[in-house]
Amino acid sequence: MKTINDTLLKAARGERTEYTPVWYMRQAGRSQPEYREIKEKYSLEEITMQPELCAYVTRLPVEQYDVDAAILYKDIVTPLPGIGVDVKIKAGVGPVISNPIRSKQDVEKLGEFNAKEHTPYVLETIKLLTQEQLSVPLIGFGGAPFTLASYMIEGGPSRNYAKTKSFMVSEPQAWFALMDKLADMIIADITAQVQAGAKAIQIFDSWVGALNVADYRIYIKPVMTRIFSELRHLNVPLIQFGVGASHLVNEWHELPIDVVGLDWRLSISEARAKGITKPVQGNLDPTMLLASWDVLEARAKEIIDQGLETPGHIFNLGHGVFPEVDPAVLKRLTTFIHDYSREQIAKRR
C-alpha cells in the first residue's frame, strides 16, 4: 500500500498543512492490552525478530488512534550485537551489557555493522509495513552515539553517567574512536531502513542532556554533524530528539536536520524565541495523559496554538507513553488535535 497521508512529511519540511499531524513516542506497545498479551509470550527481541508480529505491533496504534505516522517497533540497541556488543534487554531495567567498554582496545574490537546480515528481520518488517499495510509514513529510528555509548560504558542504564563522562574527558582518543564506530553503525542502519521503505528518521539522543553545551560542542556535535550530513542524501526528514536537553536545542538547530524535537521543559514559543526556526516536534508532558480531560485539552490547545504560529509543527509527547495510559485517551486526543487544528487553520486563511 502506498503512503496516502503525507501530512507529517509536509510538516517536517515546513510546508503548510490542513491540520497538525500527530504521532506519539512509544505509541506501539506499553499501554495497549493487545501488546501486553503478546509480551506475556515474547520478549522485545523476540517480537522484533518476527516480522509479521513486529509489523502488527507497529501498525496497531495507527489503526487504533488514527495517528499520522507509525514508528518502527524495535529498540535503539537492536543493531549493537552486530558490532560485537553483548546486550540483553531486561524487563524493568533496560539494556544490560556484559562486555562494557573500558579502553581503546575494547573499542578497536568492535566490528562493522551490516543490516542485511545482522538485522534482516528489521528490513523485512519495514517492507511488510510500507509495501502492504500502512497508509501513513513509517518513521525509522536509531540511537545517537552518546546515548548508545552510555549503555556500552556503564554496562546499563545510569543516573549520572559518571563512567561515560569520565571516559569521554579522560580518554579522548578512545572516545572519538568509539564515536566513529557508532556513527558508522548508525549510518549503515538508518540507510538500510530508508532503502527498505522508512519515510522519515528520528535519532534518539535520550540521555545527552547530561552534558553541558561546551562538552556537547567538543565531544558530540562533530559526530552528529557527520551522521546527519551523510544521511541527507536519503532525502527523508531527519528528526533529532533528547530528554532534558533544552539547553542544547540551539546546537541541534545548527545540525543538518529538518525537525528539532522538544520535550515538555521548553515550550514551542520559548524555542522560537531562542532562534529555533526549523520545524519542531512536541511537546506535551506525557503525565498529562493521566490528568482529567479538561486539563489535557487545555494543554493540547496551548501546544497546537503555539505550533500554528509558524508552519512546521508535529504534535507529539515530550517523551514516551506511560503503561498506565488509557488507549481511549490517546484516541480522543488524536481526534481533538486533528479537529481543533483544522478549525484554527481554516480561521487563519
C-alpha positions as CSV (number, residue, x, y, z in Angstrom):
1,M,0.0,0.0,0.0
2,K,1.4,3.4,-1.0
3,T,1.6,6.2,1.5
4,I,-1.6,8.2,1.2
5,N,-1.4,10.6,4.2
6,D,1.7,12.6,3.8
7,T,0.7,15.4,6.3
8,L,3.5,14.6,8.7
9,L,6.1,14.7,5.9
10,K,4.8,18.1,4.7
11,A,5.0,19.5,8.3
12,A,8.6,18.1,8.7
13,R,9.5,20.1,5.6
14,G,8.0,23.3,6.9
15,E,5.1,23.2,4.4
16,R,1.6,24.4,5.2
17,T,-0.8,21.5,6.1
18,E,-4.6,21.2,6.5
19,Y,-4.2,20.2,10.2
20,T,-1.5,19.5,12.7
21,P,-0.1,15.9,12.3
22,V,0.5,13.8,15.4
23,W,2.2,10.6,16.5
24,Y,3.3,9.5,20.0
25,M,6.6,8.3,21.1
26,R,6.2,4.7,22.4
27,Q,2.7,4.6,20.8
28,A,3.4,1.0,19.8
29,G,3.0,-1.2,22.9
30,R,3.1,-0.5,26.6
31,S,-0.4,0.8,27.2
32,Q,-2.1,-1.4,24.7
33,P,-3.8,-4.6,26.1
34,E,-3.2,-6.4,22.8
35,Y,0.5,-5.7,23.2
36,R,0.7,-6.7,26.8
37,E,-0.9,-10.0,25.8
38,I,1.9,-10.5,23.2
39,K,4.5,-9.6,25.8
40,E,3.4,-12.4,28.0
41,K,4.7,-14.8,25.4
42,Y,7.5,-12.9,23.7
43,S,10.4,-10.6,24.7
44,L,11.1,-7.4,22.8
45,E,13.9,-9.1,21.0
46,E,11.7,-12.0,20.0
47,I,9.0,-9.7,18.7
48,T,11.4,-7.7,16.6
49,M,12.8,-10.9,15.1
50,Q,9.3,-12.0,13.8
51,P,8.4,-9.5,11.0
52,E,4.7,-10.4,10.9
53,L,4.3,-9.9,14.6
54,C,6.6,-6.8,14.7
55,A,4.6,-5.2,11.9
56,Y,1.3,-5.9,13.7
57,V,2.7,-4.2,16.9
58,T,3.9,-1.2,14.8
59,R,0.7,-0.6,12.9
60,L,-1.7,-1.3,15.8
61,P,-1.6,2.3,17.1
62,V,-2.2,3.7,13.6
63,E,-5.4,1.6,13.4
64,Q,-6.5,2.4,17.0
65,Y,-5.6,6.1,17.3
66,D,-5.6,7.3,13.7
67,V,-2.2,8.9,14.1
68,D,-0.3,10.3,11.1
69,A,2.7,8.1,11.3
70,A,3.9,4.7,12.6
71,I,7.1,4.4,14.5
72,L,9.0,1.1,13.9
73,Y,8.8,-1.2,16.9
74,K,12.4,-2.0,18.0
75,D,15.0,-0.7,20.4
76,I,17.8,1.7,19.9
77,V,20.2,-1.1,20.9
78,T,18.9,-3.5,18.3
79,P,22.0,-3.1,16.0
80,L,24.6,-3.3,18.7
81,P,25.0,-7.2,18.7
82,G,26.0,-6.8,15.0
83,I,29.2,-5.0,16.1
84,G,30.0,-7.4,18.9
85,V,28.2,-5.9,21.9
86,D,26.6,-8.5,24.2
87,V,23.4,-6.7,25.1
88,K,20.2,-8.0,26.7
89,I,17.1,-6.0,27.4
90,K,16.0,-6.9,30.9
91,A,12.4,-6.2,31.9
92,G,12.1,-3.3,34.4
93,V,15.8,-2.4,33.9
94,G,16.5,-1.7,30.2
95,P,19.6,-2.6,28.1
96,V,22.3,-4.5,30.1
97,I,25.7,-5.1,28.5
98,S,28.0,-7.8,29.8
99,N,31.1,-6.7,27.9
100,P,31.3,-2.9,28.7
101,I,33.8,-0.6,27.0
102,R,36.8,0.1,29.3
103,S,39.7,1.0,27.0
104,K,40.6,1.9,23.4
105,Q,41.4,-1.7,22.9
106,D,37.8,-2.6,23.6
107,V,36.7,0.0,21.0
108,E,39.1,-1.5,18.4
109,K,37.5,-4.9,18.9
110,L,34.1,-3.6,17.7
111,G,33.1,-4.9,14.2
112,E,31.3,-3.4,11.3
113,F,27.5,-3.4,11.0
114,N,25.7,-4.8,8.0
115,A,22.0,-4.5,8.2
116,K,21.2,-7.3,5.7
117,E,23.4,-9.7,7.6
118,H,22.8,-8.6,11.2
119,T,19.2,-7.3,11.3
120,P,17.4,-8.7,8.2
121,Y,14.2,-9.1,10.2
122,V,14.0,-5.3,10.7
123,L,14.2,-4.7,7.0
124,E,11.6,-7.4,6.3
125,T,9.3,-5.7,8.9
126,I,9.7,-2.3,7.2
127,K,8.9,-3.8,3.8
128,L,5.8,-5.5,5.1
129,L,4.6,-2.3,6.6
130,T,5.4,0.1,3.8
131,Q,4.5,-2.1,0.8
132,E,1.4,-3.8,2.1
133,Q,0.0,-2.4,5.4
134,L,0.4,1.3,6.1
135,S,-1.3,4.3,4.6
136,V,0.8,6.7,6.7
137,P,4.6,7.2,6.7
138,L,6.8,4.8,8.7
139,I,9.3,6.5,10.9
140,G,12.6,4.6,11.3
141,F,15.0,5.4,14.0
142,G,18.3,4.9,15.7
143,G,20.0,5.8,18.9
144,A,22.7,8.6,18.9
145,P,26.3,7.9,19.8
146,F,26.3,9.4,23.3
147,T,23.2,7.5,24.4
148,L,24.5,4.2,23.0
149,A,28.0,4.8,24.4
150,S,26.4,5.5,27.8
151,Y,25.0,2.0,27.8
152,M,28.2,0.5,26.5
153,I,30.4,2.1,29.0
154,E,28.1,2.0,32.1
155,G,27.0,-1.6,31.3
156,G,23.4,-0.5,31.5
157,P,21.2,2.5,32.4
158,S,22.7,5.1,34.7
159,R,21.5,8.1,36.7
160,N,24.6,10.3,36.5
161,Y,26.6,8.8,33.5
162,A,29.8,9.2,35.7
163,K,31.8,6.4,33.9
164,T,30.7,7.7,30.5
165,K,31.6,11.3,31.1
166,S,34.8,10.4,32.8
167,F,35.8,8.1,29.9
168,M,34.9,10.9,27.5
169,V,37.2,13.6,29.0
170,S,39.9,11.2,30.3
171,E,40.3,9.0,27.2
172,P,39.5,11.4,24.3
173,Q,41.2,9.2,21.7
174,A,39.2,6.2,22.7
175,W,36.1,8.3,22.9
176,F,36.3,9.7,19.4
177,A,37.2,6.2,18.1
178,L,34.0,4.9,19.7
179,M,32.0,7.8,18.3
180,D,33.3,7.0,14.8
181,K,32.5,3.3,15.2
182,L,28.9,4.1,16.4
183,A,28.5,6.7,13.6
184,D,29.4,4.1,11.0
185,M,26.8,1.7,12.5
186,I,24.1,4.3,12.7
187,I,24.6,5.5,9.2
188,A,24.5,1.9,7.8
189,D,21.5,1.0,9.9
190,I,19.5,4.1,9.0
191,T,20.4,3.9,5.3
192,A,19.1,0.3,5.2
193,Q,15.9,1.3,7.0
194,V,15.2,4.1,4.4
195,Q,16.1,1.8,1.5
196,A,13.6,-0.7,2.9
197,G,10.8,1.9,2.9
198,A,11.1,4.2,6.0
199,K,9.9,7.7,5.1
200,A,11.3,9.7,8.0
201,I,14.0,9.2,10.6
202,Q,14.3,10.1,14.3
203,I,17.6,10.0,16.1
204,F,17.1,9.5,19.8
205,D,19.8,11.0,21.9
206,S,17.8,10.2,25.0
207,W,20.5,11.0,27.7
208,V,22.7,13.6,26.1
209,G,21.0,16.2,28.3
210,A,23.5,15.1,30.9
211,L,26.2,17.1,29.1
212,N,26.7,20.9,29.2
213,V,26.8,22.9,26.0
214,A,30.6,23.2,26.0
215,D,31.2,19.5,26.3
216,Y,28.5,18.8,23.7
217,R,30.2,21.0,21.2
218,I,33.6,19.3,21.7
219,Y,32.6,15.6,22.2
220,I,29.3,15.1,20.4
221,K,28.4,17.8,17.8
222,P,31.1,16.8,15.3
223,V,29.9,13.2,15.1
224,M,26.2,14.3,15.0
225,T,27.1,16.7,12.1
226,R,28.8,13.8,10.3
227,I,25.9,11.4,10.8
228,F,23.2,13.8,9.6
229,S,25.4,15.1,6.7
230,E,25.8,11.6,5.4
231,L,22.1,10.8,5.8
232,R,21.0,13.9,3.9
233,H,21.3,12.1,0.5
234,L,18.5,9.8,1.6
235,N,16.1,12.7,1.1
236,V,13.8,11.9,4.1
237,P,13.0,14.2,7.0
238,L,15.6,13.9,9.8
239,I,14.4,14.5,13.4
240,Q,16.6,15.0,16.5
241,F,15.3,14.3,19.9
242,G,16.5,14.1,23.5
243,V,15.1,14.3,27.0
244,G,16.1,17.1,29.5
245,A,18.2,18.7,26.8
246,S,16.5,22.1,26.2
247,H,19.9,23.8,26.7
248,L,21.1,22.0,23.6
249,V,18.3,22.9,21.1
250,N,20.4,25.7,19.5
251,E,23.2,23.2,19.0
252,W,20.7,20.8,17.4
253,H,19.3,23.6,15.2
254,E,22.8,24.1,13.7
255,L,22.9,20.4,12.7
256,P,21.8,19.4,9.1
257,I,18.4,18.2,10.4
258,D,14.9,19.0,9.4
259,V,13.0,18.9,12.7
260,V,14.0,19.8,16.3
261,G,12.3,17.6,18.8
262,L,11.3,19.3,22.1
263,D,10.5,17.7,25.4
264,W,8.0,19.4,27.7
265,R,10.5,21.6,29.6
266,L,10.8,24.1,26.7
267,S,7.6,25.4,25.1
268,I,7.4,25.9,21.3
269,S,7.1,29.7,21.9
270,E,10.2,29.7,24.0
271,A,12.1,27.6,21.4
272,R,11.1,30.1,18.7
273,A,12.2,33.0,20.9
274,K,15.6,31.2,21.3
275,G,16.0,31.3,17.5
276,I,14.7,27.9,16.5
277,T,13.2,28.5,13.0
278,K,13.2,24.9,11.8
279,P,10.1,22.7,12.1
280,V,9.6,21.4,15.7
281,Q,8.1,18.3,17.2
282,G,6.4,18.0,20.6
283,N,5.8,18.5,23.3
284,L,3.0,17.5,25.7
285,D,4.2,16.3,29.1
286,P,3.2,12.6,28.9
287,T,2.0,12.7,32.5
288,M,-0.9,15.0,31.3
289,L,-2.3,11.9,29.6
290,L,-3.2,10.7,33.2
291,A,-4.9,14.1,34.0
292,S,-8.6,15.0,33.6
293,W,-9.8,15.6,30.0
294,D,-10.3,19.4,30.7
295,V,-6.6,19.7,31.8
296,L,-5.4,17.6,28.9
297,E,-7.4,19.5,26.3
298,A,-6.2,22.9,27.6
299,R,-2.6,21.8,27.4
300,A,-3.1,20.4,23.9
301,K,-4.7,23.6,22.7
302,E,-1.8,25.6,24.0
303,I,0.7,23.5,22.2
304,I,-1.3,23.5,19.0
305,D,-1.8,27.2,19.1
306,Q,1.9,27.8,19.6
307,G,2.8,25.4,16.8
308,L,0.5,27.1,14.3
309,E,2.3,30.4,14.7
310,T,4.9,29.1,12.2
311,P,4.4,26.4,9.6
312,G,6.1,23.2,10.6
313,H,4.8,21.5,13.8
314,I,4.3,17.9,14.5
315,F,2.4,17.2,17.7
316,N,4.0,14.6,20.0
317,L,4.7,13.9,23.6
318,G,7.8,15.3,25.4
319,H,8.8,11.6,26.0
320,G,7.1,8.2,25.7
321,V,3.6,6.9,26.5
322,F,3.3,5.5,30.1
323,P,2.0,2.0,30.5
324,E,-0.8,3.4,32.7
325,V,-2.3,5.5,29.9
326,D,-5.8,4.5,28.7
327,P,-5.6,3.9,24.9
328,A,-9.0,5.6,24.6
329,V,-7.4,8.8,25.8
330,L,-4.8,8.7,23.0
331,K,-7.6,8.1,20.5
332,R,-9.6,11.0,21.8
333,L,-6.6,13.3,22.0
334,T,-5.7,12.5,18.4
335,T,-9.2,13.3,17.2
336,F,-9.1,16.6,19.1
337,I,-5.7,17.6,17.7
338,H,-6.9,17.0,14.2
339,D,-10.2,18.7,14.6
340,Y,-9.1,21.7,16.6
341,S,-6.0,22.4,14.5
342,R,-8.1,22.1,11.3
343,E,-10.6,24.7,12.7
344,Q,-7.8,27.1,13.7
345,I,-6.0,26.8,10.3
346,A,-9.3,27.4,8.5
347,K,-9.9,30.6,10.6
348,R,-6.5,32.0,9.7
349,R,-7.0,31.6,6.0
